């Protein structure tokens, strides 16, 4: 199930650390992190693409990979 890899919403420090243990330094305080920023800036966008079907996210994913490999899109 997709929610095991990519949660729909993060509400606790434990959820955030499980989602991305490298988000903050080892001494970082996950309790003070911006959960709403992660939800709005990452999770909501990811699920908007995934929920819309393959005809929208495949081209976006292709463009993202192209940019990662130095192509100017």
N, C-alpha and C positions, 0 to 999 in steps of 0.2 A: 504494500500500500504506500502511496506517495507520501502521506503524512508522516510515515516513519522516517523518511529521509529529509523531507522539507515540511516543517510544521506550518499550518495555516496561520497561526498566531503565537507569539511568544509573550508570556505574561510573568514569568519568574526568572530569576537569575540562573537557576538550574537548567531551564529550557534553553536559555541563551547560550550558556556554556556548552551544552550538548550539541546545539546547532552549529556553533563556531567556536571551538576552544581557543583559536588563535586571534579572536577579535580584539582581546585586550591582553596586555602583557601578563606574565605570571602573577605579578603583584597587583594586577588591575582589580577593580571592584565591580563585579558584575551586577551587584545590587544597585549601583548608581548609574548603570547604563541606560541608554535611551531606547527602551523597548518599542515605543511607538515609532521611532525613526527606523528601526529594523523592520517592523511590520509594514510600514508605509513604503519605505524605500527599497525593500528587497522582496519580502514575502508576498505582499499584495500584487506587485508587478509580476512576479514569477507565476502566481496563480492566475492572473489575468491572461497571460500568454497561454498557459497550459489549459485553462478552461475554454479558451476560444477555439480550440481545435488545431490540427496540424497545419492548416493552410496559413496560419498567421505566425506561429512560432518557428517553423522551420526556416523561413527566409531571415527572420531576425537572428536566429542562432547562427546561420551561415554568415551573415554580415559581421556578427560579433567575432566569430573565428577568423574571418578575413582580416579584421582590424587587429586581432591578437598577433597575426603573422605579418603585420606591417603593410597591409593593403590600405589604400586611401579610399574609403567608400564615400 
